[in-house]
Amino acid sequence: MTPALVPGNRLTLLNSGAEYFPALLAAIDGARSSVQVETYIFEQDRTGRAVASALSRASRRGVSVRVLVDGYGGGAFRTTLMPQMLADGVQVLLYQSEFLRPGLFKWRLWRLGRLRLRRLHRKMAVVDGRVAFVGGINLIDDLDLPDPELQPRFDFAVRVEGPLAASARHAMSRLWQSVAGSDLRAGDADPTEVDLPTAGEESAAIVLRDNVRRRRDIELAYLQAIRGAQREIILANAYFLPGNRFRQALIDAAGRGVSVSVLLQGRAEYRLLYYATQSLYGALLHGGVRIFEYDRSFLHAKVAVIDSEWATVGSSNIDPFSLLLAQEANVVTRTPAFATKLRTALVDALDNGSHELKSADWQHSNVALRLLRSGCYQIIRLLLGAVGFGFEDGAPPTEA
């Protein structure tokens, strides 16, 4: 169930890094008291260095700066950008940092277990407790791609002003204290609470996914919105491998006349998951769901728009990693103006940056490809089972 929407906010949709990074850097450079940042990847490229420099400048002028980076996704960060940031007074913690420790600890990388696979996948920032950024964009250059001819990564974030920024600050402070406690490091006191005035007319909520009390909150927010859809669902997701409950919700929506379009990766980054996802296509297409593969560049978005009213932008994929293991954060809103702007960007991607898969063509794919897709799906199921997880549905889908 989606948490109660908080009124009085101003939400600004940021389309990919070209809009996100200038807004983030401007906010950091204008910080007066505190900056909090969480990211899965903090790369030593042009963009990463620019953000690291801004954080260091803020720290040097007396701003309290905290940076929490995932210990696996940001593995190189420890030896690249982190030393200088620490020297400049930035407080830095690594989430599940045992992945990086030398000696005997290196064998933990190969130990399958729930704790080893739980990652910090949130991409959030809060400046002075008043302005928050939530989305799917890592601190990495959008043009850091294998093919220079490709467009920038397709992704989104939201700039939040108003009372909802306090929710983001509170969530980030709680996680910081949890990681600091596990590392036996106290750090500075939490940033001072601020009474945030109304900044706009938009109502929204920050929906979190963790391994304690919010295990299914993001998934349930999606399901509630999908089951209530009346006209249209457009969903874009980088890594899409939902369980039966989610798949059936999309098929049921299509069955009652809702236009359902799912935009997925057309350029494989992780082939195991890519082909496993394709094993779902047949049943979805047969059920009336339209599937598009984005090929203008790499798709990294985790967003959806329903009935041009409900919208979500965040870090959570619809796959076992995000829905069962990772720390995630999505903004959910019922604001027609915001939803319409996101819908416009998605429709452009559907019409001009992707190709649609047709059910008839999919049914005639060759046997070798079908076996590859099914095999990849089964491998993922086995890996999840080995660490005590599994899809809620049991049997895998069959290609229609």
C-alpha positions, 0 to 999 in steps of 0.5 A: 500500500502506498504511504499517504501522499504528502501535500505542498511539494514542488516536483521537477522531473529531470530527464537523464544526466543532462538535466540531473547533474547541473541541478545537483551540482547547483544545489551542492554549491549552494548548500549552507549547512548539510549535504547527504548523498547515497549512490550505488555507483560513484565513478571516477569520470568527468561527472563523478569528479565534478560531483566529488569536487563540489562535495569537497568544496562544500565540506571545506566551507564548513558544510556537513557532508555525508556520502554513503556508497555501496561497497560493491557497485562503488568498489573502485570508489574506495581507491579513486575519489574517496581518499581526497574527499576524506582529506577534505573532511567529507564523511564517507561510509561504504555499505556492506564494505566487506566486499572490499576488504583484503586478506581472508575477507576476499573469500566472502565475495564468493559466499552466497547468502542474503547478507552478501547480496543485499545492496544499497541501490538508492540514488538520493541526495538532500541539501540543507534538509530542504531540497531532495533528489530521488531517482535512478541516476548513478554518479557516472557520466551519461556518455560513459558508453561502449559505443560513442554513437549512442545517445546518453543513458535514458534515465530519470530523477526528481527534484523535490522541494517542500515537506517531502524533502524531510521524509528523504532526509529522515530516511537517509539519516536512519540508514547512515546511522545504521551503517555507521553503527555497524562500522562502529563509527559515530560521525557527526550528529544528524542534520538539524530538523527543519520545518519545511514550508509549502513549496507547491501544490503537488502531493507525493510520497517517498516509498522505500524498500528495505529488509526490515519493515518495508520488504514489499512496499514498492512492489505493492505501490505498483500493484495497487496502481496497475490494478486501478488503471482504467485507460493506460499503463506505460512502464519503463524498466531497465531490469524486468523480471517480475513474479507471477503476481506482477505479470498477471496484474499487467495481463489482467489490465490489458484484458479489461481494455487498458492499453499496457506498454512496457519499455525494456532494454534493447541493448543487453548489459547483463546477458543472463538477465536480458535473456531471462527477461525475454522468456517472459515476452511470449506470455505477456504478448499473448495476454495483450501487453505491448513490449518495446525494446529501447535501442537508441542507447542504454535504458536505465530508467525505473519509471511508470505512468498510469492514466496520465495521473499516477507516476513513479520515478526511482531506483527500483527495478522490477526484478528479484535484486530490487524487489527482494534484496536491495535498499531502494527509493521511489517517488510516487505522486498523483499529479497530472502535470508531472505525470503528463510530462513523464508520459511525454518523454516515455511516448517519445522513447516508444515512438522514436527510440525503440522497436515494438515486438509483435506476438506473431513474430515472437512465436516464430523465434528459433528453438535455440533462442527459446532454450537460451531464454528458458535456461537463463530464467532457470539459472536465476531461479536456482541462484535465488533458491540457493540464497533462500529466495524464490519467485512467489509463483512457482513454475516459470512462464512458458512462451506462448 
